[in-house]
Amino acid sequence: MANNTQEHEQRDRRMTPFGALLRVASFILAWWAFTEGRWDEWGVAIVVIVAAALASFHVLPLRSWRWSLTGLLRFIPYFLQQSVLGGLDVAWRALHPRMPIKTGLEDFNTRLPGELPRVFLAWTVSLLPGTASVRLVDDQLTVHVLFDEDFEPRMREVEDRIAKIFGIP
C-alpha cells in the first residue's frame, strides 16, 4: 500500500497539457452556460477565461490523476440516491413534532492520498444532506453532522467510492 500511495503522490505533482486543456475547456463551457450561448461578449470572455485559468492553476495546480470512468459512472447514481434519501430524512426530522435532530462535529481521518481526492471528498460530503465539511487539514476532515449514527461507515463508503473515481486502490 505504501508504494501505491507514493506512486499516486508522485503522479499528483506532474502537470499534463491535457489537464490544462480540460480545465480551460471547462471555463469556456461555464462562460457559455452563464451567457446562455451569446457570442457578443466573447472579447471579455477571453480575458476572463484566461485569468480564471491562470488563477486556478495557482490555487489548484494541475495534476495527472488517472480518472476511472467506471468509478465515476458508479458514483453518480450512488450520490443521487444518497442525496434524495438524505434530503427526505432531513425533511422528516425538521417537520417531526419533536424535531429529532442531533448536531455535532465529527472528525474523520481519510486514507485518500493527495489534495485533489481529499478536496473532492470534502465537497461531496458538503453536498449530501445532513453533513457539511467544516475543515480539511492534511488527512483530517471535520464534518458538521445533523445526526452522528453510523458516521464512520458512511464516510468510509463515500471515501471508497471516491478512491475508485481516482483509480486509487
MARBA-3410 file (N, C-alpha, C, O; in Angstrom, 1 decimal):
169
0.8,-1.2,0.0,0.0,0.0,0.0,0.9,1.3,0.0,0.5,2.3,-0.6 ~ 2.0,1.2,0.7,2.9,2.4,0.7,3.4,2.7,-0.6,3.5,3.9,-1.0 ~ 3.8,1.7,-1.5,4.2,2.0,-2.8,3.1,2.7,-3.7,3.4,3.6,-4.4 ~ 1.9,2.2,-3.5,0.8,2.8,-4.3,0.6,4.2,-3.9,0.3,5.0,-4.7 ~ 0.6,4.5,-2.6,0.5,5.9,-2.1,1.6,6.8,-2.6,1.3,7.9,-3.1
2.8,6.3,-2.6,3.9,7.1,-3.1,3.8,7.3,-4.6,4.0,8.4,-5.1 ~ 3.3,6.3,-5.3,3.1,6.4,-6.8,2.1,7.5,-7.1,2.2,8.3,-8.0 ~ 1.0,7.5,-6.3,-0.1,8.5,-6.5,0.4,9.9,-6.1,0.0,10.9,-6.8 ~ 1.2,10.0,-5.1,1.7,11.3,-4.7,2.7,11.8,-5.7,2.7,13.0,-6.0 ~ 3.5,10.9,-6.4,4.4,11.4,-7.4,3.6,11.8,-8.6,3.9,12.8,-9.2
2.6,11.1,-9.0,1.7,11.4,-10.1,1.0,12.7,-9.8,0.7,13.5,-10.7 ~ 0.7,13.0,-8.5,0.0,14.2,-8.1,0.8,15.4,-8.4,0.2,16.5,-8.6 ~ 2.1,15.3,-8.5,2.9,16.5,-8.7,3.2,16.9,-10.2,3.6,18.0,-10.5 ~ 2.9,15.9,-11.1,3.1,16.2,-12.5,2.0,17.0,-13.2,0.9,16.8,-12.9 ~ 2.4,17.8,-14.1,1.4,18.6,-14.9,1.3,17.9,-16.3,2.2,17.3,-16.8
0.1,18.0,-16.8,-0.2,17.5,-18.1,-0.8,18.5,-19.0,-1.7,19.3,-18.5 ~ -0.5,18.6,-20.3,-1.1,19.5,-21.2,-2.6,19.2,-21.3,-3.4,20.1,-21.5 ~ -3.0,17.9,-21.3,-4.4,17.5,-21.4,-5.2,18.1,-20.2,-6.3,18.6,-20.4 ~ -4.6,18.0,-19.0,-5.3,18.6,-17.9,-5.5,20.1,-18.0,-6.5,20.6,-17.6 ~ -4.5,20.8,-18.5,-4.6,22.2,-18.7,-5.7,22.5,-19.7,-6.5,23.4,-19.5
-5.7,21.8,-20.8,-6.7,22.0,-21.9,-8.1,21.7,-21.3,-9.1,22.4,-21.6 ~ -8.3,20.6,-20.5,-9.6,20.3,-20.0,-10.1,21.3,-19.0,-11.2,21.7,-19.0 ~ -9.2,21.9,-18.2,-9.6,23.0,-17.3,-10.0,24.2,-18.1,-11.0,24.8,-17.7 ~ -9.3,24.6,-19.1,-9.6,25.8,-19.9,-11.0,25.5,-20.6,-11.8,26.4,-20.6 ~ -11.1,24.3,-21.1,-12.4,24.0,-21.8,-13.6,24.1,-20.8,-14.7,24.5,-21.2
-13.4,23.7,-19.5,-14.5,23.8,-18.6,-14.8,25.2,-18.3,-16.0,25.5,-18.0 ~ -13.8,26.1,-18.3,-14.1,27.5,-18.1,-14.9,28.1,-19.3,-15.8,28.9,-19.1 ~ -14.5,27.7,-20.5,-15.2,28.1,-21.7,-16.7,27.6,-21.7,-17.6,28.4,-22.0 ~ -16.9,26.4,-21.3,-18.2,25.8,-21.2,-19.0,26.6,-20.1,-20.2,26.9,-20.3 ~ -18.4,26.9,-19.0,-19.1,27.6,-17.9,-19.5,29.0,-18.4,-20.6,29.5,-18.2
-18.6,29.7,-19.1,-18.9,31.0,-19.7,-20.1,30.9,-20.6,-21.0,31.7,-20.6 ~ -20.0,30.0,-21.5,-21.1,29.8,-22.5,-22.4,29.5,-21.8,-23.4,30.1,-22.2 ~ -22.4,28.7,-20.7,-23.6,28.5,-20.0,-24.1,29.7,-19.3,-25.3,30.0,-19.3 ~ -23.2,30.5,-18.7,-23.6,31.7,-17.9,-24.2,32.8,-18.9,-25.1,33.5,-18.5 ~ -23.7,32.8,-20.1,-24.1,33.9,-21.0,-25.2,33.3,-21.9,-25.7,34.0,-22.9
-25.7,32.1,-21.7,-26.7,31.4,-22.5,-26.4,31.4,-23.9,-27.2,31.5,-24.8 ~ -25.1,31.1,-24.2,-24.6,30.9,-25.6,-24.5,32.2,-26.4,-24.3,32.1,-27.6 ~ -24.6,33.4,-25.8,-24.5,34.6,-26.6,-23.0,34.8,-27.0,-22.1,34.5,-26.2 ~ -22.8,35.3,-28.2,-21.4,35.5,-28.7,-21.0,36.9,-28.6,-19.8,37.2,-29.0 ~ -21.8,37.8,-28.2,-21.5,39.2,-28.3,-20.5,39.6,-27.2,-20.0,40.7,-27.2
-20.3,38.8,-26.2,-19.4,39.2,-25.1,-18.1,38.3,-25.1,-17.4,38.3,-24.1 ~ -17.7,37.7,-26.2,-16.6,36.9,-26.2,-15.2,37.6,-26.1,-14.2,37.0,-25.8 ~ -15.2,38.9,-26.4,-14.0,39.6,-26.2,-13.6,39.7,-24.7,-12.5,39.5,-24.3 ~ -14.6,39.9,-23.9,-14.5,39.9,-22.4,-14.2,38.5,-22.0,-13.5,38.3,-21.1 ~ -14.9,37.6,-22.6,-14.8,36.2,-22.2,-13.4,35.7,-22.2,-12.9,35.0,-21.3
-12.7,36.0,-23.3,-11.3,35.5,-23.4,-10.4,36.0,-22.3,-9.7,35.2,-21.7 ~ -10.6,37.3,-21.9,-9.8,37.8,-20.8,-10.2,37.1,-19.5,-9.3,36.7,-18.7 ~ -11.5,36.9,-19.3,-12.0,36.3,-18.0,-11.5,34.8,-18.0,-11.1,34.4,-16.9 ~ -11.7,34.1,-19.1,-11.3,32.7,-19.1,-9.8,32.5,-18.8,-9.4,31.6,-18.1 ~ -9.0,33.3,-19.5,-7.5,33.2,-19.3,-7.2,33.5,-17.8,-6.4,32.8,-17.2
-7.8,34.6,-17.3,-7.5,35.0,-15.9,-8.0,33.9,-14.9,-7.2,33.6,-14.0 ~ -9.1,33.3,-15.2,-9.7,32.3,-14.3,-8.8,31.0,-14.4,-8.5,30.4,-13.4 ~ -8.3,30.7,-15.6,-7.5,29.5,-15.7,-6.2,29.7,-15.0,-5.7,28.8,-14.3 ~ -5.5,30.9,-15.2,-4.3,31.2,-14.5,-4.4,31.1,-13.0,-3.6,30.6,-12.3 ~ -5.5,31.7,-12.5,-5.7,31.7,-11.1,-6.0,30.3,-10.6,-5.5,29.9,-9.5
-6.7,29.5,-11.4,-7.0,28.1,-10.9,-5.7,27.3,-10.9,-5.6,26.4,-10.1 ~ -4.8,27.5,-11.9,-3.5,26.8,-11.9,-2.7,27.1,-10.6,-2.0,26.3,-10.1 ~ -2.8,28.3,-10.2,-2.1,28.7,-8.9,-2.8,28.1,-7.7,-2.1,27.6,-6.8 ~ -4.1,28.2,-7.6,-4.8,27.7,-6.4,-4.8,26.2,-6.4,-4.6,25.6,-5.3 ~ -5.1,25.6,-7.5,-5.1,24.1,-7.5,-4.3,23.7,-8.7,-4.8,23.5,-9.8
-3.0,23.4,-8.5,-2.1,23.1,-9.6,-2.6,21.8,-10.3,-3.3,21.0,-9.8 ~ -2.2,21.8,-11.6,-2.6,20.6,-12.4,-2.0,19.3,-11.9,-0.9,19.3,-11.4 ~ -2.8,18.3,-12.0,-2.4,17.0,-11.5,-2.8,16.0,-12.6,-3.8,16.2,-13.4 ~ -2.1,14.9,-12.7,-2.4,14.0,-13.7,-3.0,12.7,-13.1,-2.5,11.6,-13.3 ~ -4.0,12.9,-12.3,-4.7,11.7,-11.7,-5.3,10.9,-12.8,-5.8,11.4,-13.8
-5.3,9.6,-12.6,-6.0,8.7,-13.5,-7.4,8.6,-13.1,-7.7,8.0,-12.0 ~ -8.3,9.2,-13.9,-9.7,9.1,-13.6,-10.3,7.8,-14.1,-9.9,7.3,-15.2 ~ -11.1,7.2,-13.4,-11.8,6.0,-13.8,-13.2,6.3,-14.2,-14.0,6.7,-13.4 ~ -13.5,6.2,-15.5,-14.9,6.4,-16.0,-15.9,5.5,-15.3,-17.0,5.9,-14.9 ~ -15.5,4.3,-15.1,-16.4,3.3,-14.4,-16.7,3.7,-13.0,-17.8,3.7,-12.5
-15.6,4.2,-12.3,-15.8,4.6,-10.9,-16.7,5.8,-10.9,-17.5,6.0,-10.0 ~ -16.5,6.8,-11.8,-17.4,8.0,-11.9,-18.8,7.6,-12.2,-19.8,8.1,-11.6 ~ -19.0,6.7,-13.2,-20.4,6.3,-13.5,-21.1,5.5,-12.4,-22.3,5.6,-12.3 ~ -20.3,4.8,-11.6,-20.9,4.1,-10.4,-21.2,5.1,-9.3,-22.1,4.9,-8.5 ~ -20.4,6.2,-9.2,-20.5,7.2,-8.2,-21.8,8.1,-8.3,-22.5,8.4,-7.4
-22.1,8.4,-9.6,-23.2,9.3,-9.8,-24.5,8.8,-9.3,-25.2,9.6,-8.6 ~ -25.0,7.6,-9.6,-26.2,7.1,-9.1,-26.2,7.0,-7.6,-27.2,7.3,-6.9 ~ -25.1,6.6,-7.0,-24.9,6.5,-5.6,-25.1,7.9,-4.9,-25.8,8.0,-3.9 ~ -24.4,8.9,-5.5,-24.5,10.2,-5.0,-26.0,10.7,-5.1,-26.5,11.3,-4.1 ~ -26.6,10.5,-6.2,-28.0,11.0,-6.3,-28.9,10.3,-5.3,-29.8,10.9,-4.7
-28.8,9.0,-5.2,-29.6,8.2,-4.2,-29.4,8.7,-2.8,-30.3,9.0,-2.1 ~ -28.1,8.9,-2.4,-27.8,9.4,-1.1,-28.4,10.8,-0.9,-28.9,11.1,0.2 ~ -28.3,11.6,-1.9,-28.9,13.0,-1.8,-30.4,13.0,-1.5,-30.9,13.7,-0.7 ~ -31.1,12.1,-2.3,-32.5,12.1,-2.2,-32.9,11.5,-0.8,-33.7,12.0,-0.1 ~ -32.3,10.3,-0.5,-32.6,9.7,0.8,-32.3,10.6,2.0,-33.0,10.7,3.0
-31.1,11.2,1.9,-30.7,12.1,3.0,-31.6,13.3,3.1,-31.9,13.8,4.2 ~ -32.0,13.9,1.9,-32.9,15.0,1.9,-34.2,14.7,2.6,-34.8,15.5,3.3 ~ -34.8,13.5,2.2,-36.0,13.1,2.8,-35.9,12.9,4.3,-36.8,13.3,5.1 ~ -34.8,12.3,4.8,-34.5,12.1,6.2,-34.4,13.5,6.9,-35.0,13.6,8.0 ~ -33.7,14.4,6.4,-33.6,15.7,7.0,-34.9,16.4,7.0,-35.2,17.0,8.1
-35.7,16.3,6.0,-37.0,17.0,6.0,-37.9,16.3,7.0,-38.6,17.0,7.7 ~ -37.9,15.0,7.1,-38.7,14.3,8.1,-38.3,14.8,9.5,-39.2,15.1,10.3 ~ -37.0,14.9,9.8,-36.6,15.3,11.1,-37.0,16.8,11.4,-37.4,17.1,12.5 ~ -36.9,17.6,10.4,-37.2,19.0,10.6,-38.7,19.2,10.8,-39.1,20.1,11.5 ~ -39.6,18.4,10.2,-41.0,18.5,10.3,-41.6,17.7,11.4,-42.8,17.9,11.7
-40.9,16.8,12.0,-41.3,16.0,13.1,-41.7,16.9,14.3,-40.9,17.8,14.6 ~ -42.8,16.6,15.0,-43.2,17.4,16.1,-42.1,17.6,17.2,-41.9,18.6,17.8 ~ -41.3,16.5,17.4,-40.2,16.6,18.4,-38.9,17.0,17.8,-37.9,17.1,18.5 ~ -38.8,17.2,16.5,-37.6,17.5,15.8,-36.4,16.7,16.3,-35.5,17.3,17.0 ~ -36.3,15.4,16.0,-35.2,14.6,16.5,-33.9,14.9,15.7,-33.4,14.0,15.0
-33.4,16.1,15.9,-32.1,16.4,15.2,-31.0,16.6,16.3,-31.2,17.4,17.3 ~ -30.0,15.9,16.1,-28.8,16.0,17.0,-27.7,16.5,16.1,-27.3,15.9,15.2 ~ -27.1,17.6,16.5,-26.0,18.2,15.7,-24.7,18.0,16.5,-24.6,17.8,17.7 ~ -23.6,18.1,15.7,-22.3,18.0,16.3,-21.2,18.0,15.2,-21.5,18.0,14.1 ~ -20.0,18.0,15.7,-18.8,18.0,14.8,-18.2,16.6,15.0,-17.9,16.1,16.1
-17.8,16.0,13.9,-17.1,14.7,13.8,-15.8,14.9,13.0,-15.8,15.5,12.0 ~ -14.8,14.3,13.5,-13.5,14.2,12.8,-13.4,12.9,12.1,-13.7,11.8,12.6 ~ -12.9,13.0,10.9,-12.7,11.8,10.0,-11.3,11.9,9.4,-11.0,12.8,8.8 ~ -10.6,10.8,9.7,-9.2,10.7,9.1,-9.3,9.9,7.8,-9.6,8.7,7.8 ~ -9.1,10.6,6.7,-9.2,10.0,5.4,-7.9,9.2,5.0,-6.8,9.6,5.5
-8.1,8.2,4.3,-7.0,7.4,3.7,-6.6,7.8,2.3,-5.7,7.3,1.7 ~ -7.4,8.8,1.8,-7.1,9.2,0.4,-5.8,10.0,0.3,-5.6,10.9,1.1 ~ -4.9,9.6,-0.6,-3.7,10.3,-0.8,-3.9,11.5,-1.7,-4.6,11.5,-2.7 ~ -3.2,12.6,-1.4,-3.2,13.7,-2.3,-4.3,14.7,-2.0,-5.4,14.3,-1.5 ~ -4.1,15.9,-2.4,-5.0,17.0,-2.1,-6.3,16.9,-2.9,-7.4,17.1,-2.3
-6.3,16.6,-4.2,-7.5,16.7,-5.0,-8.5,15.6,-4.6,-9.7,16.0,-4.4 ~ -8.2,14.4,-4.3,-9.2,13.4,-3.8,-9.8,13.8,-2.5,-10.9,13.6,-2.2 ~ -8.9,14.4,-1.6,-9.4,14.9,-0.3,-10.4,16.0,-0.4,-11.4,16.1,0.3 ~ -10.1,17.0,-1.3,-11.0,18.1,-1.5,-12.3,17.6,-2.2,-13.3,18.1,-1.8 ~ -12.2,16.7,-3.1,-13.4,16.1,-3.7,-14.2,15.4,-2.6,-15.5,15.6,-2.7
-13.6,14.8,-1.7,-14.4,14.2,-0.6,-15.1,15.2,0.3,-16.2,15.1,0.6 ~ -14.3,16.3,0.6,-14.9,17.4,1.4,-16.1,18.0,0.7,-17.2,18.3,1.3 ~ -16.0,18.3,-0.6,-17.1,18.8,-1.4,-18.3,17.9,-1.5,-19.4,18.3,-1.3 ~ -18.0,16.6,-1.7,-19.1,15.6,-1.8,-19.8,15.5,-0.5,-21.1,15.5,-0.5 ~ -19.1,15.5,0.6,-19.8,15.4,1.9,-20.6,16.6,2.2,-21.7,16.5,2.7
-20.2,17.8,1.7,-21.0,19.0,1.9,-22.2,19.1,1.1,-23.2,19.8,1.4 ~ -22.2,18.3,0.0,-23.4,18.3,-0.9,-24.4,17.2,-0.4,-25.6,17.2,-0.9 ~ -24.1,16.4,0.5,-25.0,15.4,1.0,-25.8,16.0,2.1,-25.2,16.6,3.0 ~ -27.1,15.8,2.2,-27.9,16.4,3.3,-27.5,15.8,4.6,-27.2,14.6,4.8 ~ -27.5,16.7,5.6,-27.2,16.3,7.0,-25.7,16.4,7.3,-25.3,16.2,8.5
-24.9,16.8,6.3,-23.5,16.9,6.6,-22.9,18.1,5.9,-23.4,18.5,4.8 ~ -21.9,18.8,6.5,-21.2,19.9,5.9,-19.8,19.9,6.3,-19.5,19.8,7.5 ~ -18.9,19.9,5.4,-17.5,19.9,5.7,-17.1,21.2,6.3,-17.5,22.3,5.8 ~ -16.4,21.2,7.4,-16.0,22.4,8.1,-14.6,22.8,7.9,-14.2,23.9,7.7 ~ -13.7,21.7,8.0,-12.3,22.0,7.9,-11.6,20.8,7.3,-11.9,19.6,7.7
-10.6,21.0,6.5,-9.8,19.9,5.9,-8.3,20.3,6.1,-7.8,21.2,5.5 ~ -7.6,19.6,7.0,-6.2,19.8,7.3,-5.5,18.5,7.1,-5.7,17.5,7.8 ~ -4.6,18.4,6.1,-3.9,17.2,5.8,-4.9,16.1,5.5,-5.7,16.1,4.6 ~ -4.9,15.0,6.4,-5.8,13.9,6.2,-7.0,13.9,7.1,-7.8,13.0,7.1 ~ -7.2,15.0,7.8,-8.3,15.1,8.8,-9.4,16.0,8.3,-9.1,17.2,8.0
-10.6,15.5,8.1,-11.8,16.3,7.7,-12.7,16.4,8.9,-13.1,15.4,9.5 ~ -13.1,17.6,9.2,-14.0,17.9,10.3,-15.4,18.1,9.6,-15.5,19.0,8.7 ~ -16.4,17.4,10.0,-17.7,17.5,9.4,-18.8,17.9,10.4,-18.8,17.3,11.5 ~ -19.6,18.8,10.1,-20.8,19.1,10.9,-21.9,18.2,10.5,-22.2,18.1,9.3 ~ -22.5,17.5,11.5,-23.5,16.5,11.2,-24.8,16.8,11.9,-24.8,17.3,13.0
-25.9,16.5,11.3,-27.2,16.6,12.0,-27.5,15.4,12.9,-28.2,15.6,13.8 ~ -26.9,14.3,12.6,-27.0,13.1,13.4,-25.8,12.3,13.2,-25.3,12.3,12.1 ~ -25.2,11.7,14.2,-23.9,11.0,14.1,-24.0,9.5,14.1,-23.0,8.8,14.2 ~ -25.2,8.9,13.9,-25.3,7.5,13.8,-24.6,7.0,12.5,-24.8,7.5,11.5 ~ -23.8,6.0,12.7,-23.1,5.4,11.6,-22.2,6.3,10.8,-22.1,6.2,9.6
-21.7,7.4,11.4,-20.9,8.4,10.7,-19.7,7.7,10.0,-19.5,7.9,8.8 ~ -18.9,7.0,10.8,-17.6,6.4,10.3,-17.9,5.5,9.1,-17.3,5.6,8.0 ~ -18.9,4.5,9.2,-19.1,3.7,8.0,-19.6,4.4,6.8,-19.2,4.1,5.7 ~ -20.5,5.4,7.0,-21.0,6.2,5.8,-19.8,7.0,5.2,-19.8,7.1,4.0 ~ -18.9,7.5,6.0,-17.8,8.3,5.4,-16.9,7.3,4.7,-16.3,7.7,3.6
-16.6,6.2,5.2,-15.7,5.2,4.6,-16.3,4.8,3.2,-15.6,4.6,2.3 ~ -17.6,4.6,3.2,-18.3,4.3,1.9,-18.1,5.4,0.8,-17.7,5.1,-0.3 ~ -18.3,6.6,1.2,-18.1,7.7,0.3,-16.6,7.8,-0.1,-16.3,7.9,-1.3 ~ -15.7,7.6,0.9,-14.3,7.6,0.6,-13.9,6.5,-0.4,-13.1,6.8,-1.3 ~ -14.4,5.3,-0.2,-14.1,4.2,-1.1,-14.5,4.5,-2.5,-13.9,4.2,-3.5
-15.7,5.1,-2.6,-16.3,5.4,-4.0,-15.4,6.5,-4.6,-15.2,6.4,-5.9 ~ -15.0,7.4,-3.9,-14.1,8.5,-4.4,-12.8,7.9,-4.8,-12.2,8.3,-5.9 ~ -12.3,7.0,-4.0,-11.0,6.4,-4.4,-11.1,5.7,-5.8,-10.2,5.7,-6.6 ~ -12.3,5.1,-6.0,-12.5,4.4,-7.3,-12.5,5.4,-8.5,-12.1,5.0,-9.6 ~ -13.0,6.5,-8.2,-13.1,7.6,-9.3,-11.6,7.9,-9.7,-11.3,8.1,-10.9
-10.8,8.1,-8.7,-9.4,8.5,-8.9,-8.4,7.3,-9.2,-7.2,7.5,-9.3 ~ -9.0,6.1,-9.3,-8.1,5.0,-9.6,-7.2,4.6,-8.4,-6.1,4.1,-8.7 ~ -7.6,4.9,-7.2,-6.7,4.7,-6.0,-7.1,3.3,-5.5,-8.3,3.1,-5.2 ~ -6.2,2.4,-5.3,-6.5,1.1,-4.8,-6.9,1.1,-3.3,-7.2,0.1,-2.7
END
